[in-house]
Amino acid sequence: MATAGKVIKCKAAVAWEPNKPLVIEEIEVAPPQANEVRIKIVATGVCHTDLYHLFQSMNKEAFPVVLGHEGAGIVESVGPGVTEFQPGDKVIPLAIPQCRECRFCKSPKTNQCEKAWAADSGDVMALEYSSFTCKGKKVLQFLGTSTFSEYTVMNQIAVAKIDPAAPLDKVCLLGCGICTGYGAAVNTAKVEPGSTCAVFGLGAVGLAAVMGCYVAGAKRIIAVDINPEKFEKAKVFGATDFINPKDHNKPISQVLSEMTNGGVDFSLECVGNVEVMRSALESCIKGWGVSVIVGYTHMDDFAARPIQLIAGRTWKGSILGGFKSKDGVVELVKAYLNKKIKVDEFITHKMTLAQVNDAIELMKHGKCIRTVLSVSPQ
């Protein structure tokens, strides 16, 4: 392309400081260096992890930053040493890389990678290295991705090349939310046919977990949320029962235990709240119950009584649904194109990058499942 090797000036939504609205600015995006790919972002979802960084983590050293990590786009140019990609390829940027060389990538037991942003510290969500500048200042890249920008630059180990038939304004959601919830059920929990499951929290991740339980063959899927307006949506993805904790004057784990003759086989916490994490564990049946922590937080400790695990329950965590990122996202795009999983049903709003603050407000107040922002024309 004519822009190859040159600095690109483009629009991006910049978070200058915590807890303040994003500002649409003109930024400069450097050309890709060795092993890097510059991507024109076509569409991006707004994920709760973006809001977490903006409103909760409050790490001032991680600003200014361009948020967004659930995107899809087209390769504009590649740096030296890149052989896997070429201009024009449809791609999904990945918040977790897959270098294929480290001991984690070579192990079938995990989807971690030694070169991941969280390899050393889970609370640093914007690394020092960045290809962005604005008004003479360096602007950080969130999770190494930054999809709230018309262009971004990423290491090739954190980019997945996808089927050219895939609609970018849909499959962008496979870069985080759907992948995370769906995989937590099928890969991490390993939900079994005929089992009973409970999913706590019915945002996009929770609904994807419901879908995962359904695809895995669970016979009963109990959806738990304090917003009953989400129950109809959960039904679309396979939920069979619905509980609003506010309707009960006893602990939700007790309600679930009474409903299921002692507890569920599998529970998935998709909120990022340590009290809900414990409730999800306590909702599992002793002897073999498995509870998975999916919701992200780095702010509080969680606790349980040892007997709850000694009695035979298993407590696990899951990031990006346990999918090895490059392989898993490509697999999910194929599953979507073959109508094996739902994606369109997660999208409740469509907006432009200029409306990003409206999209953030919708998510903040639980008024959407996923808003997809149109970033650049295809």
NUVOKOL-847202 format. One line per 10 residues: number of its first residue (from 0); their letters; for each residue x, y, z of N, C-alpha, C. Coordinates in steps of 0.05 Angstrom, whole numbers. Layout:
// residues N
NUM = A = X:Y:Z:X:Y:Z:X:Y:Z  ... .
***
This chain:
// residues 378
0 = MATAGKVIKC = 17:-24:0:0:0:0:18:25:0  6:47:-8:22:72:-11:32:82:16  20:73:38:28:82:65:50:65:76  57:43:64:78:25:75:104:40:80  116:35:103:141:47:110:139:76:120  115:87:120:111:114:129:96:116:155  99:138:169:82:143:193:54:149:183  34:137:195:6:142:188:-7:160:209  -20:181:200:-36:198:219:-65:188:217  -77:183:239:-104:172:239:-119:180:265 .
10 = KAAVAWEPNK = -144:173:266:-160:179:290:-159:156:310  -159:163:335:-159:143:356:-173:155:381  -185:138:397:-197:147:422:-176:145:444  -167:167:454:-145:167:474:-156:171:502  -148:154:520:-154:158:549:-130:172:561  -133:198:566:-110:213:577:-105:208:606  -126:202:621:-123:196:649:-146:179:659  -143:166:682:-164:148:692:-190:163:697  -212:148:693:-239:158:702:-248:183:687  -238:188:663:-246:211:647:-255:201:620 .
20 = PLVIEEIEVA = -273:216:606:-281:207:579:-258:205:560  -260:187:541:-240:185:520:-242:209:501  -220:216:489:-219:239:470:-211:229:443  -227:236:422:-219:229:395:-197:248:386  -173:237:381:-149:253:374:-138:243:348  -121:260:336:-105:250:313:-79:240:325  -72:215:320:-47:204:330:-29:196:307  -3:192:313:16:182:293:22:153:300  20:136:279:25:107:283:50:100:267  71:91:280:97:86:267:94:62:248 .
30 = PPQANEVRIK = 112:60:229:112:36:212:120:11:228  112:-12:219:120:-37:233:150:-41:233  161:-49:256:189:-57:257:192:-87:252  215:-98:258:220:-126:253:199:-143:268  188:-162:254:168:-181:264:141:-168:272  136:-144:262:111:-130:268:93:-128:244  67:-124:250:47:-121:229:31:-96:235  26:-79:215:9:-55:220:-19:-62:208  -39:-58:225:-66:-67:218:-85:-43:217  -101:-42:196:-124:-23:195:-147:-36:209 .
40 = IVATGVCHTD = -155:-24:232:-177:-36:247:-204:-28:234  -220:-48:228:-246:-43:215:-268:-40:236  -267:-58:256:-288:-58:276:-277:-68:303  -290:-59:324:-281:-68:351:-305:-69:370  -304:-88:387:-324:-89:409:-313:-73:433  -332:-65:450:-324:-52:475:-328:-73:497  -306:-80:511:-306:-102:530:-303:-90:559  -313:-105:578:-312:-96:606:-283:-91:616  -264:-106:604:-236:-102:612:-226:-74:605  -236:-63:583:-229:-35:577:-239:-16:599 .
50 = LYHLFQSMNK = -264:-21:608:-275:-5:629:-261:-9:656  -252:-33:661:-237:-39:685:-212:-22:686  -198:-21:664:-173:-5:663:-178:25:667  -200:34:655:-207:62:656:-217:71:683  -234:55:695:-249:64:719:-240:51:745  -227:27:744:-221:13:768:-191:10:775  -175:4:755:-147:-2:761:-132:23:771  -139:46:760:-129:72:769:-98:73:770  -85:57:753:-55:58:752:-47:81:734  -40:104:745:-35:128:729:-12:125:710 .
60 = EAFPVVLGHE = 6:106:716:29:102:699:20:89:673  -4:78:672:-14:64:648:-31:82:631  -26:108:633:-40:129:617:-19:148:607  -23:163:585:-46:160:566:-44:134:551  -67:124:543:-69:98:530:-92:98:510  -89:81:489:-111:76:471:-122:48:479  -147:48:488:-159:23:497:-169:7:473  -183:-15:479:-194:-32:459:-176:-56:453  -188:-80:454:-173:-105:450:-189:-127:437  -213:-119:427:-231:-139:416:-238:-130:387 .
70 = GAGIVESVGP = -218:-131:370:-221:-120:343:-216:-139:321  -220:-129:296:-214:-144:272:-207:-123:251  -189:-131:233:-181:-112:212:-166:-125:190  -152:-108:175:-138:-117:150:-109:-108:152  -90:-126:145:-62:-119:146:-56:-97:126  -44:-75:135:-36:-53:117:-8:-57:107  11:-64:125:38:-69:118:52:-87:138  74:-98:131:89:-116:150:118:-107:152  130:-113:175:158:-106:179:176:-129:170  203:-124:171:222:-145:164:218:-170:180 .
80 = GVTEFQPGDK = 222:-193:168:220:-218:182:192:-230:184  172:-216:174:144:-226:175:138:-242:150  132:-268:154:126:-285:131:98:-296:132  85:-295:156:59:-307:159:37:-289:148  42:-263:146:21:-244:138:30:-228:114  11:-218:99:17:-199:77:-6:-179:75  -1:-156:63:-21:-135:62:-47:-146:49  -70:-139:61:-95:-148:51:-107:-171:67  -91:-185:83:-101:-207:100:-121:-197:120  -142:-212:124:-161:-206:146:-150:-219:172 .
90 = VIPLAIPQCR = -149:-203:193:-137:-213:218:-152:-204:243  -147:-218:265:-157:-210:291:-133:-207:309  -130:-183:321:-108:-178:341:-114:-194:366  -93:-203:380:-97:-220:403:-84:-208:428  -99:-207:450:-88:-196:475:-68:-215:488  -70:-241:481:-50:-260:490:-36:-272:465  -10:-269:464:4:-280:440:7:-310:441  16:-322:419:23:-350:418:49:-351:402  72:-351:416:97:-350:401:105:-377:389  92:-398:399:96:-426:390:124:-437:398 .
100 = ECRFCKSPKT = 140:-421:412:167:-430:418:173:-434:448  159:-421:465:165:-422:494:153:-448:506  161:-454:531:152:-479:543:122:-480:547  109:-456:551:80:-455:554:66:-461:527  76:-448:506:64:-453:480:67:-482:471  89:-494:479:94:-522:471:78:-542:488  67:-533:511:52:-551:528:23:-551:521  10:-574:520:-19:-575:515:-35:-568:539  -22:-563:562:-36:-558:587:-44:-529:591  -35:-511:575:-40:-483:580:-41:-467:554 .
110 = NQCEKAWAAD = -53:-443:556:-52:-424:533:-36:-399:540  -21:-400:562:-3:-378:569:20:-377:550  34:-354:549:57:-351:532:77:-334:547  102:-341:546:123:-325:561:125:-297:552  115:-291:527:118:-264:516:92:-248:520  74:-258:537:49:-244:541:53:-219:558  34:-200:556:35:-175:572:34:-181:602  20:-203:609:16:-210:637:37:-229:648  58:-234:632:78:-254:640:90:-248:667  94:-222:672:107:-214:697:89:-203:718 .
120 = SGDVMALEYS = 69:-187:709:52:-173:728:24:-169:716  4:-181:728:-23:-180:717:-36:-153:718  -25:-134:734:-38:-108:736:-27:-87:716  -6:-95:701:5:-77:681:-8:-84:655  -28:-69:647:-43:-76:623:-36:-58:599  -16:-41:603:-6:-25:580:25:-23:583  39:-36:565:68:-38:567:81:-12:557  107:-10:565:122:14:557:125:17:527  129:-5:513:133:-4:484:107:3:470  109:23:452:85:31:437:93:43:410 .
130 = SFTCKGKKVL = 75:41:391:80:53:365:64:79:361  51:88:383:34:111:381:46:136:393  42:159:380:47:185:393:24:204:387  20:222:405:-1:242:402:8:268:415  7:290:400:15:316:411:43:315:423  61:299:410:89:297:419:93:278:443  72:266:452:74:247:475:70:218:467  85:200:480:80:172:475:53:164:487  38:149:471:12:139:481:14:108:481  7:96:504:11:67:508:-10:51:493 .
140 = QFLGTSTFSE = -3:26:488:-22:7:475:-33:-12:496  -59:-13:498:-73:-29:517:-71:-59:510  -60:-75:528:-57:-104:524:-41:-109:498  -25:-90:490:-10:-93:465:-26:-90:440  -52:-84:442:-70:-84:419:-79:-56:411  -96:-44:427:-107:-17:422:-124:-16:396  -148:-27:398:-166:-28:375:-184:-4:373  -183:15:392:-198:40:390:-182:60:373  -169:50:353:-153:67:335:-157:57:306  -155:75:287:-159:67:259:-136:49:250 .
150 = YTVMNQIAVA = -112:52:262:-90:34:256:-76:27:282  -64:3:282:-48:-6:305:-25:-23:295  -5:-26:311:18:-42:304:22:-64:325  25:-89:316:28:-111:335:49:-130:326  61:-144:346:79:-166:340:64:-188:326  76:-201:306:62:-222:291:54:-246:308  66:-249:332:58:-272:349:31:-267:363  21:-242:360:-5:-235:373:-26:-227:352  -24:-240:329:-44:-235:308:-52:-261:296  -79:-264:291:-89:-289:279:-100:-282:251 .
160 = KIDPAAPLDK = -90:-297:231:-100:-294:203:-125:-310:200  -147:-298:192:-173:-312:192:-184:-315:163  -205:-331:161:-217:-336:135:-226:-310:122  -218:-305:97:-226:-280:83:-256:-276:81  -272:-298:84:-301:-295:82:-313:-284:108  -298:-282:129:-309:-274:155:-316:-245:156  -341:-238:165:-349:-209:168:-335:-197:192  -318:-177:187:-301:-166:209:-318:-153:231  -341:-142:224:-358:-128:244:-372:-148:262  -370:-174:257:-381:-194:274:-358:-209:289 .
170 = VCLLGCGICT = -339:-220:274:-319:-237:285:-299:-222:303  -300:-195:303:-283:-181:322:-288:-190:351  -313:-198:357:-321:-206:384:-307:-232:392  -297:-247:373:-283:-272:379:-255:-267:390  -246:-242:389:-219:-235:399:-217:-235:429  -241:-234:443:-240:-234:472:-265:-247:484  -287:-232:486:-310:-239:502:-321:-267:497  -328:-273:471:-340:-298:465:-320:-321:470  -296:-317:460:-275:-336:463:-271:-343:493  -271:-323:510:-266:-326:539:-288:-342:552 .
180 = GYGAAVNTAK = -313:-335:548:-334:-349:562:-339:-377:551  -340:-379:524:-345:-405:511:-323:-425:519  -298:-416:517:-275:-434:523:-274:-442:552  -282:-423:570:-282:-430:599:-300:-454:604  -322:-456:589:-340:-479:593:-329:-505:579  -320:-502:554:-313:-526:540:-284:-535:545  -266:-516:549:-238:-523:553:-230:-525:582  -237:-505:598:-227:-504:626:-245:-521:644  -271:-516:644:-289:-532:661:-292:-561:650  -290:-563:623:-295:-588:610:-323:-599:617 .
190 = VEPGSTCAVF = -343:-582:612:-371:-589:618:-378:-615:603  -392:-632:617:-399:-659:607:-428:-661:598  -434:-678:578:-462:-682:570:-479:-691:594  -503:-680:595:-522:-688:617:-517:-675:643  -497:-657:645:-491:-644:671:-509:-620:676  -506:-610:701:-521:-586:710:-500:-564:714  -505:-541:703:-486:-518:705:-499:-493:715  -483:-476:728:-493:-449:736:-473:-429:725  -484:-408:712:-467:-386:702:-474:-361:716  -455:-348:730:-459:-324:745:-451:-300:728 .
200 = GLGAVGLAAV = -470:-283:722:-464:-259:706:-471:-264:677  -489:-247:666:-498:-251:638:-490:-229:620  -465:-220:622:-454:-202:602:-446:-220:578  -431:-209:560:-423:-225:536:-407:-250:544  -390:-247:564:-374:-270:572:-392:-292:585  -410:-284:602:-428:-303:615:-447:-316:594  -457:-301:575:-474:-313:555:-458:-332:537  -433:-326:532:-416:-344:517:-411:-370:533  -409:-367:560:-406:-390:577:-431:-407:576  -454:-394:576:-480:-409:573:-479:-425:547 .
210 = MGCYVAGAKR = -471:-411:525:-470:-424:499:-450:-448:500  -428:-445:513:-409:-467:516:-420:-491:531  -434:-485:552:-447:-507:568:-468:-521:550  -483:-506:534:-503:-518:517:-490:-535:495  -469:-524:482:-456:-539:461:-443:-565:472  -434:-563:497:-421:-587:510:-441:-608:518  -467:-601:517:-488:-621:523:-500:-620:551  -495:-598:565:-507:-596:592:-538:-597:590  -551:-612:608:-580:-614:606:-594:-592:621  -580:-580:640:-593:-558:656:-572:-536:659 .
220 = IIAVDINPEK = -579:-512:651:-561:-489:652:-575:-467:667  -566:-461:691:-579:-441:708:-565:-415:705  -579:-394:696:-567:-368:692:-573:-350:716  -552:-338:727:-555:-322:752:-546:-293:746  -564:-274:751:-557:-246:747:-577:-229:763  -568:-205:771:-585:-188:786:-602:-170:768  -597:-173:741:-613:-158:721:-630:-177:706  -656:-180:714:-673:-200:701:-679:-194:672  -672:-170:662:-676:-164:634:-658:-181:616  -638:-193:628:-619:-208:612:-628:-238:608 .
230 = FEKAKVFGAT = -649:-245:622:-656:-274:622:-667:-283:595  -682:-266:581:-691:-273:554:-668:-278:535  -647:-261:537:-624:-264:521:-610:-291:527  -608:-297:553:-595:-322:561:-609:-347:550  -635:-344:547:-651:-367:536:-642:-373:507  -636:-352:492:-627:-355:464:-602:-372:463  -585:-370:483:-559:-385:483:-561:-413:496  -585:-419:507:-588:-446:518:-594:-448:548  -597:-425:562:-603:-427:591:-631:-439:595  -633:-455:616:-659:-468:622:-673:-457:646 .
240 = DFINPKDHNK = -657:-446:665:-668:-436:690:-656:-408:696  -670:-392:711:-661:-364:716:-665:-357:745  -644:-345:756:-645:-337:785:-635:-308:787  -651:-292:801:-642:-265:809:-637:-267:839  -611:-264:848:-605:-266:876:-621:-247:894  -630:-224:882:-645:-205:897:-673:-215:905  -682:-236:891:-708:-247:897:-708:-267:921  -684:-271:932:-682:-291:954:-669:-279:979  -678:-289:1002:-667:-279:1027:-647:-298:1039  -637:-316:1023:-616:-335:1032:-593:-335:1012 .
250 = PISQVLSEMT = -570:-344:1019:-547:-344:1000:-554:-358:974  -544:-348:952:-550:-359:926:-540:-388:924  -518:-394:938:-508:-421:937:-527:-441:950  -541:-431:970:-562:-448:983:-586:-453:964  -594:-431:951:-616:-433:932:-609:-454:910  -585:-452:899:-576:-471:878:-574:-499:889  -564:-502:913:-562:-529:925:-589:-542:928  -609:-526:936:-636:-537:940:-649:-544:912  -642:-528:892:-653:-533:866:-642:-558:852  -617:-565:861:-603:-586:845:-595:-610:862 .
260 = NGGVDFSLEC = -608:-613:885:-602:-637:902:-572:-637:910  -563:-615:920:-536:-614:931:-516:-596:917  -523:-585:895:-504:-567:881:-500:-575:852  -490:-556:836:-486:-560:807:-460:-575:802  -458:-588:779:-433:-602:771:-412:-581:764  -420:-560:750:-401:-540:741:-413:-512:746  -396:-493:755:-404:-465:758:-383:-448:745  -391:-426:733:-373:-407:720:-379:-379:730  -359:-366:741:-362:-339:751:-353:-320:730  -371:-303:719:-364:-286:696:-369:-257:703 .
270 = VGNVEVMRSA = -363:-249:728:-369:-222:737:-343:-207:743  -324:-220:756:-300:-207:765:-303:-195:793  -320:-209:810:-326:-201:837:-318:-224:856  -301:-218:875:-290:-240:892:-312:-254:909  -332:-239:917:-354:-251:932:-370:-270:915  -375:-262:889:-389:-280:871:-372:-305:865  -346:-301:864:-328:-324:859:-332:-345:881  -334:-336:906:-338:-355:928:-366:-368:926  -386:-351:920:-413:-362:917:-414:-384:896  -400:-379:874:-399:-398:852:-386:-425:861 .
280 = LESCIKGWGV = -365:-422:876:-352:-447:887:-371:-462:905  -384:-447:923:-402:-459:943:-427:-471:930  -433:-463:905:-456:-473:891:-451:-501:879  -425:-508:878:-418:-534:866:-423:-557:886  -429:-580:875:-433:-604:891:-406:-613:902  -407:-622:927:-381:-633:938:-375:-660:924  -351:-668:924:-343:-693:912:-331:-690:884  -345:-674:867:-334:-671:840:-340:-644:827  -353:-626:841:-360:-600:829:-336:-585:820  -338:-572:797:-316:-555:786:-326:-527:783 .
290 = SVIVGYTHMD = -312:-508:794:-319:-479:792:-296:-464:778  -303:-448:758:-283:-434:742:-286:-404:746  -264:-391:753:-263:-361:755:-256:-351:727  -274:-335:715:-271:-325:688:-269:-294:690  -285:-282:707:-285:-252:709:-259:-242:720  -249:-220:708:-223:-209:715:-224:-187:737  -207:-190:756:-201:-168:775:-173:-172:786  -160:-150:793:-134:-152:805:-133:-135:831  -157:-130:841:-159:-111:863:-163:-123:891  -175:-147:892:-182:-159:918:-172:-188:919 .
300 = DFAARPIQLI = -168:-197:944:-163:-226:949:-189:-241:950  -188:-266:943:-212:-282:947:-206:-303:968  -228:-314:980:-225:-333:1002:-245:-355:1001  -238:-377:1013:-257:-400:1016:-248:-416:1040  -264:-433:1050:-257:-450:1072:-243:-475:1061  -221:-484:1072:-207:-507:1062:-225:-532:1058  -245:-536:1076:-262:-559:1073:-277:-560:1047  -282:-535:1036:-297:-534:1011:-281:-547:988  -255:-546:989:-238:-560:969:-231:-588:978  -226:-591:1004:-220:-618:1015:-243:-638:1009 .
310 = AGRTWKGSIL = -267:-627:1008:-290:-644:1003:-292:-653:974  -274:-643:957:-273:-654:930:-280:-635:908  -285:-609:915:-290:-590:894:-263:-581:881  -265:-572:857:-241:-561:843:-246:-532:836  -227:-515:842:-229:-486:836:-208:-479:815  -216:-469:792:-197:-464:770:-201:-436:759  -181:-426:745:-182:-401:732:-180:-405:702  -189:-385:686:-188:-387:657:-183:-360:645  -164:-359:626:-160:-334:612:-162:-340:582  -177:-323:568:-183:-327:539:-194:-355:534 .
320 = GGFKSKDGVV = -209:-365:554:-223:-391:551:-205:-415:548  -179:-412:555:-161:-434:553:-153:-440:524  -161:-423:505:-154:-427:477:-125:-417:473  -108:-433:460:-83:-422:449:-91:-402:428  -83:-377:432:-97:-355:418:-98:-356:388  -75:-359:375:-75:-360:345:-92:-383:335  -88:-406:347:-102:-430:338:-132:-428:344  -138:-420:369:-165:-420:379:-183:-401:365  -173:-376:360:-190:-356:347:-196:-364:318  -177:-375:304:-181:-385:277:-203:-407:277 .
330 = ELVKAYLNKK = -201:-425:296:-220:-447:299:-248:-436:304  -250:-415:321:-276:-404:328:-289:-389:304  -272:-376:288:-282:-362:264:-294:-383:245  -280:-406:242:-291:-427:225:-317:-438:237  -318:-442:263:-342:-452:276:-365:-433:271  -360:-407:272:-381:-387:267:-391:-388:237  -371:-390:219:-379:-391:191:-394:-416:184  -389:-438:200:-403:-463:196:-428:-466:213  -436:-442:226:-460:-441:242:-460:-460:266  -436:-465:277:-434:-483:301:-436:-466:326 .
340 = IKVDEFITHK = -429:-440:325:-432:-423:348:-445:-397:339  -458:-383:358:-471:-358:353:-452:-334:358  -454:-314:342:-439:-289:346:-457:-265:343  -473:-264:321:-490:-241:316:-508:-234:340  -517:-255:354:-536:-252:375:-525:-236:399  -499:-234:401:-486:-219:423:-488:-189:418  -491:-181:393:-489:-152:386:-516:-139:390  -516:-120:409:-541:-106:416:-541:-77:405  -517:-66:400:-515:-39:390:-492:-37:369  -495:-19:349:-474:-13:330:-470:17:330 .
350 = MTLAQVNDAI = -445:26:333:-439:54:334:-413:59:319  -405:84:319:-379:92:307:-358:97:328  -333:98:320:-312:104:340:-317:130:354  -328:150:340:-334:176:352:-354:174:375  -370:152:376:-390:148:397:-380:130:419  -354:126:421:-343:107:440:-351:113:469  -353:138:477:-361:144:504:-390:136:510  -407:138:489:-435:129:492:-435:98:496  -418:85:481:-417:55:483:-407:47:511  -388:62:521:-377:56:548:-399:60:569 .
360 = ELMKHGKCIR = -415:81:567:-436:86:586:-457:64:585  -464:54:561:-483:32:558:-473:8:574  -447:1:570:-437:-22:584:-435:-18:614  -427:6:622:-424:13:650:-450:9:665  -472:15:652:-499:13:665:-514:-13:657  -500:-32:645:-512:-58:639:-534:-56:618  -532:-36:600:-553:-32:580:-547:-46:553  -525:-60:551:-518:-74:526:-505:-100:532  -504:-118:512:-487:-142:515:-461:-136:502  -461:-129:476:-438:-119:462:-445:-97:443 .
370 = TVLSVSPQ = -430:-76:444:-432:-55:424:-408:-58:405  -413:-59:379:-392:-60:360:-388:-32:348  -364:-22:349:-357:4:337:-346:0:309  -356:15:290:-344:16:264:-320:36:266  -296:26:259:-272:43:263:-262:55:237  -258:37:217:-249:47:190:-266:33:169  -271:46:147:-285:32:125:-267:10:114  -279:-12:105:-264:-35:96:-251:-29:69 .
***
